[in-house]
Amino acid sequence: MTRAPVLVTGLPRSGTSWTGKMLAAGDDLVYVNEPLNPQHPPGRCPGVLRAEVTHRFQYICDDNAATWLPAFRDTVALRYRWLPELRANHSPYDLARLVRHGTAFALGRLAGRRALLDDPFAVLSAGWFARRLGCRVIALVRDPVSFVASWHRLGWTVYFHELLEQPLLVRDHPGLLELRALVGSQDRIAKAAALWRVTRSILARTPGILVASYESLAADPLPRFRDLYDHAGLPWTPAAERRILRACTGPPAPGKGFAWSGLSRTAYRPMDSRRALRDAARGLTPEDVARVRALTAT
């Protein structure tokens, strides 16, 4: 089996946390949650990633690798930076995270485990992670109606200036310039649809990664996750199969909608994945659904 680190990425609300937790069910990986998230928590943890994140969807390429390559080499090697973390974050909650993450890194390294990065904010840099870090990259893509509906229910929006203010990103992906027309727009449906469309186009042209359908995983989790285990070079064990079956077919966890949970601040919660597909468009009108389909048509 390969010893390469694993990156699970895709736009937020595309199932990255769920997929990452299912890949970690075999106990061969150390789960690392969203090191590129500019929000603390879960991001801005120099013990996990000793580099300053300045934008959502921070773009990493060979031209700025002098900063990012050493930092991520430490992360995927499970080398935790205790003192930088302690200097930056020292509330009781942060100290608990320090102990948990530092211990997980140390024990994982001793046990010969690999790092699994679950990070939707790496989605535009997925090719760099595959090429320079040797990551087995799995990029989740959700049906656009389901994706937009999820963002709409949560009241989320995207600020395109965070993409357009990154010159290297615009240079390498000039199609992003079409987003200028929506800067400052209050049309959350149009903005989410545009984000889905340009990201899907970038992923389709990125070599060295596996683009996987969220809906395919949710509709038939065991065989589809087994395929992902094969891609990541992970052994498919009876324990992993039992855990995935239990996590994807049981009753949903208490509460509704998106919520951070645990010290890792992951959005993952057990669910009946097939049932979750049934109301994927909840919150959108039939007119909204038709509009999303038109805006994301290729």
C-alpha positions in Angstrom: 0.0 0.0 0.0 1.1 3.6 -0.7 2.5 5.8 2.1 1.4 9.0 0.4 -0.6 11.5 2.3 -4.3 12.0 1.4 -6.1 15.2 0.6 -9.9 15.3 0.6 -11.1 18.6 -0.9 -14.1 20.2 -2.7 -16.2 23.3 -2.1 -17.6 23.6 1.5 -20.8 21.6 1.9 -19.7 19.0 -0.7 -19.2 16.2 1.8 -15.4 16.6 2.5 -15.7 16.1 6.3 -18.0 13.1 5.9 -15.6 11.6 3.3 -12.5 12.3 5.3 -14.0 10.7 8.4 -15.0 7.6 6.4 -11.5 7.3 5.0 -10.1 7.6 8.5 -12.4 4.8 9.7 -9.7 2.2 9.0 -7.3 3.7 11.6 -4.5 4.1 9.0 -4.7 7.9 8.8 -4.4 10.9 11.1 -7.3 13.3 10.4 -6.2 16.9 10.0 -9.1 19.3 9.7 -9.0 22.4 7.4 -5.5 23.8 8.0 -6.1 26.4 5.3 -9.3 27.7 6.9 -8.6 31.4 7.7 -11.0 31.2 10.6 -9.9 30.2 14.1 -10.9 27.6 15.0 -10.4 25.3 13.0 -7.6 27.2 11.2 -4.8 29.5 12.2 -3.1 26.8 14.2 0.7 27.1 13.6 1.2 23.8 15.4 -0.6 22.1 12.5 0.4 24.5 9.7 3.2 27.0 10.3 2.2 29.5 7.5 -0.1 32.5 7.5 -3.3 32.0 5.6 -4.5 35.3 4.1 -7.4 34.4 1.9 -10.3 31.9 1.8 -9.3 29.5 -1.0 -5.7 30.4 -0.6 -4.0 29.6 -3.9 -0.8 27.7 -3.7 1.5 27.1 -6.7 5.1 26.7 -7.6 5.6 30.5 -7.5 4.8 30.8 -3.8 5.9 27.4 -2.7 8.8 28.7 -0.7 6.3 29.5 2.0 3.9 26.7 1.7 6.0 23.7 0.8 8.1 23.5 4.0 5.0 24.1 6.1 2.9 21.4 4.5 5.8 19.0 4.4 5.8 19.3 8.2 2.1 18.8 8.3 1.9 15.7 6.2 5.0 14.3 8.1 2.9 14.8 11.3 5.5 17.1 12.9 3.5 19.2 15.3 4.9 22.6 16.3 4.2 22.8 20.0 5.8 26.2 20.9 4.4 28.2 17.9 1.0 26.9 18.7 1.3 27.8 22.4 2.5 31.3 21.6 -0.4 31.9 19.2 -3.3 30.2 20.9 -3.5 29.8 24.7 -7.1 29.8 25.8 -8.3 26.7 27.7 -10.1 25.5 24.5 -6.9 26.1 22.5 -4.8 24.2 25.0 -7.1 21.2 24.8 -6.8 21.3 21.0 -3.0 21.6 21.3 -2.8 18.5 23.5 -5.2 16.5 21.3 -3.6 17.4 18.0 0.0 17.2 19.2 -0.7 13.8 20.7 -2.5 12.6 17.6 0.5 13.7 15.4 3.1 12.1 17.7 1.2 8.8 18.1 0.4 8.7 14.4 4.0 9.2 13.4 5.1 6.4 15.8 2.5 4.1 14.4 3.5 4.8 10.8 0.2 6.4 9.9 -0.3 8.9 7.1 -1.8 12.3 7.2 -5.3 12.9 5.9 -6.0 16.6 5.1 -9.7 17.4 5.0 -9.7 20.9 3.5 -12.3 22.5 1.2 -10.1 25.6 1.1 -7.5 23.7 -0.8 -9.8 23.0 -3.7 -8.3 25.5 -6.2 -4.7 24.2 -5.3 -5.5 20.5 -5.5 -3.1 19.9 -8.4 -0.2 21.4 -6.4 -0.9 19.1 -3.5 -0.8 16.1 -5.9 2.3 17.2 -7.7 4.6 18.7 -5.0 3.4 16.8 -1.9 2.6 13.5 -3.6 -0.9 13.6 -2.1 -3.6 11.2 -3.3 -6.2 13.8 -3.9 -10.0 13.2 -3.8 -12.1 16.2 -4.9 -15.7 16.0 -4.0 -18.3 17.6 -6.4 -21.9 17.9 -5.3 -24.9 18.3 -7.6 -25.2 22.1 -8.2 -28.8 22.3 -7.0 -28.0 20.4 -3.8 -24.9 22.5 -3.3 -26.6 25.9 -3.8 -29.6 24.8 -1.7 -27.3 23.9 1.2 -25.6 27.3 1.1 -28.9 29.0 0.7 -30.4 27.3 3.8 -27.4 28.4 5.8 -27.4 32.0 4.6 -23.9 31.6 3.3 -22.4 33.7 0.5 -19.0 34.0 -1.2 -16.9 37.1 -1.5 -15.3 36.9 -4.9 -12.7 39.6 -4.2 -10.9 37.0 -2.1 -10.3 35.1 -5.3 -9.8 38.0 -7.6 -7.2 39.6 -5.3 -4.9 36.6 -5.7 -2.9 37.5 -8.9 -1.4 34.0 -9.3 -4.8 32.4 -9.1 -6.2 34.7 -11.8 -3.1 34.2 -13.9 -3.4 30.4 -13.9 -7.2 30.4 -14.1 -8.3 33.4 -16.1 -11.9 32.1 -16.3 -12.3 33.5 -12.7 -12.4 37.0 -14.2 -16.1 36.3 -15.1 -16.8 36.6 -11.4 -16.1 40.3 -11.4 -19.7 41.0 -12.5 -20.9 39.5 -9.2 -18.6 41.3 -6.8 -20.9 43.2 -4.4 -24.0 41.4 -5.6 -26.6 40.4 -3.1 -27.9 37.5 -5.3 -26.7 34.6 -3.2 -28.1 32.0 -5.5 -26.3 33.4 -8.5 -23.0 33.7 -6.6 -23.1 30.2 -5.2 -23.9 28.8 -8.7 -21.0 30.8 -10.2 -18.6 29.5 -7.6 -19.7 25.9 -8.3 -19.4 26.4 -12.1 -15.8 27.9 -12.1 -14.6 25.4 -9.5 -16.0 22.5 -11.4 -14.3 23.7 -14.5 -10.9 24.1 -12.8 -11.1 20.6 -11.2 -12.0 19.1 -14.6 -8.7 20.4 -16.0 -6.5 19.5 -13.0 -4.3 16.4 -13.6 -3.4 14.0 -10.9 -6.6 14.1 -8.9 -9.7 12.0 -8.6 -13.0 13.9 -8.9 -15.7 12.0 -7.0 -19.5 12.5 -6.9 -21.0 13.2 -3.5 -24.3 11.8 -4.7 -22.7 8.6 -5.9 -21.1 8.1 -2.4 -24.3 8.9 -0.6 -26.4 6.6 -2.8 -24.2 3.5 -2.4 -21.6 4.2 0.3 -19.9 0.8 0.8 -18.8 0.1 -2.8 -18.0 3.7 -3.5 -15.9 4.2 -0.4 -14.1 1.0 -1.2 -13.2 2.6 -4.5 -11.8 5.6 -2.6 -9.9 3.3 -0.3 -8.3 1.8 -3.4 -7.4 5.2 -4.8 -5.9 6.3 -1.5 -3.9 3.1 -1.1 -5.7 2.1 2.1 -6.6 -1.4 3.1 -10.3 -2.2 3.2 -10.9 -4.0 6.5 -13.9 -5.4 8.2 -13.6 -2.8 10.9 -13.6 0.0 8.3 -16.7 -1.5 6.6 -18.6 -1.8 9.9 -17.8 1.8 10.9 -18.8 3.2 7.5 -22.0 1.1 7.4 -23.0 2.4 10.8 -22.1 6.0 10.1 -24.0 6.1 6.7 -27.1 4.1 7.5 -28.1 4.9 11.0 -30.3 7.6 12.4 -29.1 11.2 11.9 -27.3 12.9 14.8 -29.3 15.3 16.9 -29.7 18.8 15.6 -30.4 20.2 12.2 -28.2 21.6 9.5 -24.6 22.6 9.6 -22.8 22.7 13.0 -19.2 22.5 14.1 -18.5 19.8 16.6 -15.7 18.4 18.7 -12.2 19.8 19.3 -11.4 19.3 15.7 -14.3 21.6 14.7 -15.5 19.3 11.9 -19.0 19.5 10.4 -19.2 15.7 10.1 -22.2 14.0 11.7 -23.6 10.4 11.2 -26.5 10.3 8.8 -28.6 8.0 6.6 -26.8 9.1 3.4 -29.5 7.8 1.0 -32.3 9.6 2.9 -30.2 12.8 2.9 -30.4 12.8 -0.9 -34.2 13.0 -1.0 -34.5 16.6 0.2 -31.4 17.9 -1.4 -33.2 20.9 -3.0 -35.0 21.9 0.2 -35.3 25.6 0.6 -35.3 26.3 -3.2 -38.4 27.0 -5.2 -38.9 25.1 -8.5 -38.0 28.4 -10.2 -34.8 28.6 -8.2 -33.9 25.0 -9.2 -34.4 25.7 -12.9 -32.3 28.9 -12.5 -29.5 27.0 -10.9 -29.5 24.4 -13.6 -29.3 27.1 -16.2 -26.5 29.0 -14.5 -24.4 25.9 -14.0 -25.0 24.2 -17.4 -21.8 23.4 -19.3 
